[in-house]
Amino acid sequence: MIRYVQDDNLWCPYVICDHCNERIEDAKQGNALYNPDKGIVYFTHKKCNHAWEHINHAESSNGSRACWFADELEAFILRLGINLAMAKAEGTEGLSVWVGVRGKILML
């Protein structure tokens, strides 16, 4: 899940593992899991992936065991950014980025 967490008196968005509920600190160590029948995205550490799938073996639309697809979190975030930029191409003039403590982006 994506959750806002208070960090150094700032509210920052973080990706939280849907299995262990810990923050995924390195995108290379995370996965974005999805089932095409459900259309919902879940996030796990790579080390938590199989355990999460075992617990969450939802049925697919045809009644069989659901098939989960995984994208590396780094690739998922890049694709999401591309899709957001495409949807937001007009009217972006004047937006600014404030970089705060430890290089965190505070506002776009």
N, C-alpha and C positions, 0 to 999 in steps of 0.2 A: 504494500500500500504506500501511497505517498502521504506523508504527514508533516505538518508544521511542528517543529520542536524548538523550544527555547534554548539557545546556545549563546553564552556570553551576553545575556540580556537582549538578544536579537531573536526574532522568530524566523526560522529558516526552514525551507522545505527539504525533507530528506526522504529517501527511499528506504522503507522498512521491510524486512523479510516477513512474508506472510506465514512462515513456518515457526521461526524462533523469536520473532518480534524484536530482533536487534537491527540496528542501522546497517545498511550495506554501504560501507565506506569507500569501496573501490569498485567502479563499474565493471572492471574486468573479472571481478569475483561474484557477479550477480547474473541472474537470468530473468527474463520477462516470459512468463508462462501464459499460454492462452489455449482455449478450446474453441475451435471455429463455431461449434454449435451454440456456445454460451456468449461469445463476444466480450468476455470480461478478461482483463489482464491482471495477473498476480505476479508478485516479485519474490524471488528467493535468492539466498546465497547459493552458489553452485553446490556447496557441500550439503545444503538442505534440500536440494531439488528432488531427489528420489524419495526421501521420506515424506515430503509434502505431497507428491503425486500419489504415493501409497495411501495416505490418509484421505485425499480428496479425489478419489476415483469415481467421479460423477458419471452417471449414465449419459450416453449420447442420445440424439433424437430418435435413433432406431432401436434403442433399448440395450445396445451392447455397451461394454466398458468404454468410457470416453478416452479419446486420444488427446494427449496434451502436447502442444508444440512449444518449443523453447527458442527464444532468441537471446543472444548474449545481451546483457543490459546496455553495454556501450553502443552496440549497433541499434538497439531499440530506441535509445535516447536520441541518437543522431537522426534516425528516420522520423521520429516524432518532431524534432526541431525543423526538419525540412518541410514536413506537412504543415506545421504551424506557420512557417514563413510564407508558404504558398498561399495559405488562407488569409494572411495578414499583409499582403504586399502593398495595398493602398492605404494611405492615411498613417504611415509610420513616421512621417517627418516630425522632428522635434522630440522624439523619445530619447531619454538619456539613461545612462547606466551609472548607478552609484555603487562603488566598490567599497566594502567596509572591512571589518576585522578579518584578518587572514584571507583576504581576497574574495570573500563571499559577495555575490551580487545581491544587493539589497532591493534595487528597484530597476525595472526596465521601462 
